[in-house]
Amino acid sequence: MTNRKLLQIEKQITDIKQQLMDIGDMRPGSLTKQYKNPKDRKGGFYQISYTQKNKSKTEYVRPYHVKTLKQQIKSYKRWKLLIERWIELSIIYSKLKMDIANQTKLK
């Protein structure tokens, strides 16, 4: 049963690696629309905020870049989820391998 579980985890990790290979351009951050006059919602502009090397950054974004940035942010979020899942699976895999080794030594 444990060896079968290891194989299942290996397959899931392989699937994650393939999905990571298919991710295109990505960029971390949050894209928001701000207003110079928030009450009247006039003078709107976009900005992206992100953290890089423990420093918070904010940049203005031209309207014609918004669509591209939204896709890049979406790709980054997908990448992050896949990496987190890969780490979870790797921890489970490692623990199972240690359990197998312990069972073998006890016999």
C-alpha positions, 0 to 999 in steps of 0.5 A, a space after each residue: 500500500 505504501 509503495 502504491 501511495 509513493 507512486 501516486 505522489 510521484 505522478 502528482 508531482 510529475 503533473 505539477 512539473 508539467 503544469 509549471 512548464 506550461 505557465 507563461 509570463 507572470 508577475 506578482 502583485 495586485 492591480 487596482 484602479 485608483 481615482 484622483 477624486 474618489 467621491 466622484 470616481 473621476 480621474 481614474 488610473 491603474 497601479 500595481 503593488 507588489 513586494 520584491 526583496 522585502 521592499 514594497 513597490 507601487 507602479 503606475 500602469 497605462 490602460 493598454 497594459 491592464 489586460 496583459 498584467 491581469 493575465 500575468 498576475 493570474 499566472 503568478 497565482 497559479 504558479 504559487 499554488 502549484 509550488 505550494 502543492 508540490 511542497 506539500 506532496 514532497 513532505 508527505 513523500 519524504 515522511 512515507 519514505 522514512 516510514 518505509 525505512 523504519 519498518 524495514 529496519 525493525 524487521 
